Amino acid sequence: MNRRLPPLNALRAFEAAARCGSFSAAAEQLHVTHGAISRQIRQLEDWLGLALFDRVGKRVLLTDNGRQYLPVLQTAFDSIATATERLTQDRTRQLRINATPTLAMHWLLPRLTRFQLRHPGVELRLATSDTIIHDQHADFDIAIRRGHDHWHGFVSHLFLTEHEQPLLSPALLASRPLATVADLAQHTLLHSETRPVSWERWLAAAGSPALQAAAHQHFDHYYLALQAAVDGLGVALSAQPVTDALIASGKLVAPLDGPRVKARGYSWVLPLTLAEDPLCADFCAWLEEEGGN
């Protein structure tokens, strides 16, 4: 097939300038001069017969045509990069996983050996983050995030559901009973900014939305609230099955019969450029097996 393609160097210059929002930044990234970027983009605009940028003084802004063209090029470049990496990579394949800290610590890490046994030639690289996924240029192969949102440029699937109920250390329970929901009024409730309405939701489900606890402590991350509960500082809400290991080890106990309130759960998130990658598909399928969804 005879493909009608624009000059590839000009496409690279346009993609870099559009992504960076600046000819100068694109020149620095591609290790060429500002003038070279300007000439390449002018060559591309002449070839296409339309403007891709509006020049406003020293600023450049994408035209409607430029905004339409950019994501198509980015997807194509990502596909080329992925195919090249597969073709040239060593026999040992790296798989980059980016998971939220609490899930990584308490649920994923204890299970990773089972996946590693299936794929002994794979080097797993695990990073933790709870930042919002918002762009196609991801620094991971697979991410794990709470909830099941729509991430543009990605495919995703909910693989783990959560249920919340109060947890505390055995030592705290021995010194301060927790036999009924009303007993929470004698306890400190532990909160995390990553789950800001969990206690409000749980108390409403328990029929005690107006309950006044003895005190409250707030943490920026959920795993810190869990550690505070282990240390006897107060009562945290579980996120079972993520917290099952803490309960099984006896570090935390769940003395109340209920309610068990359903929470957001976790989804795997995969860039569209890796949607057909066999190893990524195996890892996502394995997450669903482990999660039971």
Wavefront OBJ file of the C-alpha trace (Angstrom):
o trace
v 0.000 0.000 0.000
v 1.380 3.420 -0.969
v 0.954 5.542 2.175
v 0.814 9.320 1.854
v 2.755 10.442 4.928
v 4.037 13.896 5.919
v 7.762 14.350 6.740
v 8.337 12.347 9.947
v 10.786 14.842 11.477
v 8.186 17.555 11.014
v 5.602 15.373 12.775
v 7.987 14.895 15.718
v 8.559 18.651 15.900
v 4.826 19.380 15.870
v 4.010 16.743 18.525
v 6.745 18.026 20.852
v 5.773 21.680 20.403
v 2.071 20.963 20.874
v 2.698 18.843 23.965
v 5.140 21.337 25.501
v 3.138 24.399 24.449
v 6.326 26.065 23.273
v 8.711 25.932 20.308
v 11.636 26.640 22.652
v 10.730 23.778 25.018
v 10.289 21.424 22.054
v 13.700 22.479 20.683
v 15.330 21.749 24.039
v 13.638 18.360 24.274
v 14.628 17.334 20.732
v 18.129 18.871 21.026
v 17.715 21.217 18.074
v 17.387 24.987 17.693
v 14.224 27.032 18.023
v 14.585 27.929 14.352
v 14.734 24.257 13.350
v 11.453 23.556 15.160
v 9.828 26.573 13.519
v 10.990 25.496 10.049
v 9.817 21.891 10.557
v 6.361 23.004 11.659
v 6.104 25.469 8.772
v 7.091 22.628 6.413
v 4.351 20.423 7.894
v 1.742 23.185 7.638
v 2.714 23.774 3.997
v 2.506 20.043 3.278
v -0.935 19.803 4.892
v -2.146 23.068 3.454
v -3.513 24.307 6.781
v -2.342 26.038 9.970
v -1.612 23.993 13.080
v -0.609 26.912 15.334
v -1.761 30.484 15.786
v 1.200 32.808 16.377
v 0.247 35.438 18.981
v 3.306 37.553 19.615
v 5.898 35.184 21.059
v 3.219 32.682 22.033
v 1.912 29.793 19.941
v -1.540 28.275 20.375
v -2.961 25.206 18.698
v -5.625 25.798 16.092
v -8.683 23.560 15.949
v -6.877 21.524 13.294
v -3.828 21.207 15.541
v -5.915 20.061 18.509
v -7.564 17.439 16.298
v -4.245 16.203 14.894
v -2.274 15.970 18.161
v -3.924 12.961 19.895
v -3.818 10.937 16.678
v -0.073 11.495 16.369
v 0.524 10.767 20.045
v -1.294 7.446 19.779
v 0.721 6.553 16.674
v 4.044 7.477 18.305
v 3.122 5.524 21.441
v 2.301 2.462 19.325
v 5.625 2.729 17.475
v 7.522 3.097 20.762
v 5.736 0.094 22.284
v 6.361 -2.094 19.232
v 10.025 -1.053 19.153
v 10.451 -1.858 22.829
v 8.949 -5.310 22.332
v 11.208 -5.955 19.340
v 14.455 -4.852 20.968
v 13.948 -5.760 24.618
v 16.080 -8.379 26.340
v 14.655 -11.790 27.168
v 13.805 -10.425 30.621
v 10.666 -8.297 30.324
v 9.931 -5.466 32.752
v 6.396 -4.866 33.940
v 5.857 -1.507 35.650
v 3.021 -1.501 38.186
v 1.799 1.705 39.843
v -0.556 1.026 42.756
v -2.043 3.004 45.611
v 0.133 2.696 48.758
v -2.319 0.852 51.034
v -3.282 -1.731 48.426
v 0.370 -2.278 47.508
v 1.435 -2.803 51.132
v -1.423 -4.895 52.465
v -2.881 -6.731 49.456
v -0.675 -6.737 46.368
v 2.813 -7.396 47.768
v 1.832 -10.538 49.710
v 0.399 -11.999 46.479
v 3.007 -10.990 43.888
v 5.021 -14.177 44.396
v 2.172 -16.153 42.842
v 2.327 -14.075 39.668
v 6.130 -14.219 39.644
v 5.996 -18.037 39.708
v 3.859 -17.976 36.557
v 6.270 -15.576 34.824
v 9.778 -16.205 36.189
v 11.383 -14.203 33.353
v 9.465 -11.016 34.186
v 11.030 -8.256 36.278
v 8.270 -6.578 38.265
v 8.766 -2.931 39.155
v 6.298 -1.635 41.732
v 5.793 2.062 42.462
v 3.154 3.545 44.766
v 1.033 6.597 44.065
v -2.543 7.784 44.402
v -2.239 10.629 41.906
v -5.029 11.096 39.393
v -4.504 9.462 36.009
v -5.099 12.157 33.439
v -2.850 11.746 30.415
v -1.873 9.208 27.817
v 1.868 9.462 28.480
v 1.871 7.189 31.511
v 5.061 6.118 33.287
v 3.566 2.697 34.025
v 2.317 -0.361 32.187
v -0.543 -1.047 34.608
v -1.947 1.191 37.331
v -4.295 0.291 40.184
v -6.639 2.969 41.467
v -9.717 3.157 43.667
v -13.094 3.273 42.000
v -14.023 2.705 38.382
v -13.762 6.045 36.621
v -13.413 6.729 32.912
v -9.773 7.475 32.131
v -9.332 8.926 28.628
v -6.772 6.941 26.647
v -6.981 3.912 28.966
v -9.011 0.753 29.447
v -9.947 -0.349 32.956
v -11.892 -2.928 34.927
v -12.994 -3.189 38.562
v -11.299 -6.273 40.004
v -11.656 -5.896 43.787
v -14.663 -4.796 45.850
v -14.313 -3.438 49.384
v -16.407 -3.527 52.540
v -15.830 -1.280 55.538
v -16.366 -1.910 59.237
v -14.661 -0.656 62.422
v -11.252 -2.093 63.396
v -9.092 -1.561 66.464
v -6.209 -3.181 68.265
v -6.864 -6.011 70.747
v -5.194 -3.955 73.497
v -7.504 -0.982 72.935
v -10.542 -3.268 72.811
v -9.512 -4.801 76.157
v -9.250 -1.391 77.807
v -12.258 0.216 76.127
v -15.045 -2.143 74.977
v -16.700 -1.859 71.573
v -19.749 -4.105 71.716
v -22.281 -1.791 70.040
v -22.225 1.129 67.642
v -23.042 3.441 70.556
v -19.729 2.469 72.198
v -17.906 4.382 69.455
v -18.815 7.530 71.418
v -16.077 6.520 73.876
v -13.415 6.121 71.158
v -11.220 8.213 68.898
v -12.159 7.782 65.238
v -9.285 7.668 62.769
v -9.800 9.345 59.377
v -7.774 9.620 56.165
v -7.933 12.324 53.507
v -7.994 9.673 50.786
v -11.281 8.338 52.238
v -12.860 11.533 53.559
v -16.493 10.427 54.002
v -16.002 6.811 55.072
v -17.007 7.279 58.702
v -19.956 9.479 57.753
v -21.173 6.814 55.316
v -20.652 3.965 57.767
v -22.390 5.685 60.703
v -25.375 6.506 58.476
v -25.592 2.841 57.431
v -25.360 1.837 61.104
v -28.320 4.070 61.965
v -26.243 6.514 64.044
v -25.454 9.452 61.749
v -25.393 11.919 64.666
v -23.006 9.901 66.873
v -20.415 12.108 68.583
v -17.089 10.360 69.057
v -14.795 11.175 71.960
v -12.196 12.548 69.530
v -11.024 12.460 65.918
v -7.595 12.110 64.340
v -6.900 12.770 60.669
v -4.146 11.403 58.424
v -3.299 12.179 54.819
v -3.056 8.510 53.804
v -5.200 5.513 54.699
v -2.229 3.279 55.537
v -1.253 5.775 58.272
v -4.742 5.540 59.774
v -4.419 1.743 59.763
v -1.023 1.909 61.463
v -2.464 4.273 64.068
v -5.174 1.692 64.748
v -2.544 -1.054 65.103
v -0.716 1.199 67.592
v -3.891 1.629 69.651
v -4.563 5.292 68.878
v -8.188 4.769 67.937
v -10.674 3.001 65.679
v -10.234 2.868 61.903
v -12.573 1.609 59.224
v -11.400 -1.527 57.495
v -11.286 -1.955 53.741
v -11.738 -5.694 53.556
v -10.240 -7.674 51.877
v -7.299 -5.221 51.815
v -7.103 -5.377 55.610
v -7.700 -9.131 55.906
v -4.011 -9.825 56.606
v -4.001 -7.390 59.549
v -7.043 -9.155 60.999
v -5.647 -12.645 60.349
v -2.376 -11.710 62.094
v -4.265 -10.500 65.174
v -2.980 -6.931 64.886
v -6.528 -5.648 64.443
v -9.940 -7.009 65.354
v -13.440 -6.265 64.040
v -15.705 -6.726 67.088
v -18.992 -5.454 65.627
v -21.310 -7.716 63.644
v -22.059 -4.976 61.146
v -22.929 -3.296 59.048
v -20.374 -4.122 56.325
v -20.653 -1.127 54.009
v -19.630 -1.493 50.381
v -16.936 0.987 49.309
v -15.406 1.970 45.956
v -13.076 -0.977 45.359
v -10.108 -1.047 42.972
v -9.649 -1.101 39.197
v -6.712 -1.970 36.994
v -5.972 0.740 34.442
v -4.118 0.004 31.194
v -2.977 2.446 28.468
v -4.733 1.800 25.168
v -1.329 1.315 23.524
v -0.854 -1.800 25.697
v -4.396 -3.141 25.366
v -3.216 -6.038 23.175
v -0.019 -6.773 25.114
v -0.107 -10.447 26.273
v 1.860 -9.899 29.501
v -0.291 -6.959 30.572
v -3.396 -9.011 29.787
v -2.048 -11.868 31.941
v -1.387 -9.535 34.869
v -4.857 -7.975 34.655
v -6.447 -11.437 34.464
v -4.379 -12.504 37.476
v -5.587 -9.450 39.447
v -9.172 -10.467 38.677
v -8.483 -14.022 39.846
v -6.989 -12.769 43.104
v -9.726 -10.211 43.590
v -12.515 -12.645 42.858
v -14.279 -10.237 40.452
l 1 2 3 4 5 6 7 8 9 10 11 12 13 14 15 16 17 18 19 20 21 22 23 24 25 26 27 28 29 30 31 32 33 34 35 36 37 38 39 40 41 42 43 44 45 46 47 48 49 50 51 52 53 54 55 56 57 58 59 60 61 62 63 64 65 66 67 68 69 70 71 72 73 74 75 76 77 78 79 80 81 82 83 84 85 86 87 88 89 90 91 92 93 94 95 96 97 98 99 100 101 102 103 104 105 106 107 108 109 110 111 112 113 114 115 116 117 118 119 120 121 122 123 124 125 126 127 128 129 130 131 132 133 134 135 136 137 138 139 140 141 142 143 144 145 146 147 148 149 150 151 152 153 154 155 156 157 158 159 160 161 162 163 164 165 166 167 168 169 170 171 172 173 174 175 176 177 178 179 180 181 182 183 184 185 186 187 188 189 190 191 192 193 194 195 196 197 198 199 200 201 202 203 204 205 206 207 208 209 210 211 212 213 214 215 216 217 218 219 220 221 222 223 224 225 226 227 228 229 230 231 232 233 234 235 236 237 238 239 240 241 242 243 244 245 246 247 248 249 250 251 252 253 254 255 256 257 258 259 260 261 262 263 264 265 266 267 268 269 270 271 272 273 274 275 276 277 278 279 280 281 282 283 284 285 286 287 288 289 290 291 292 293
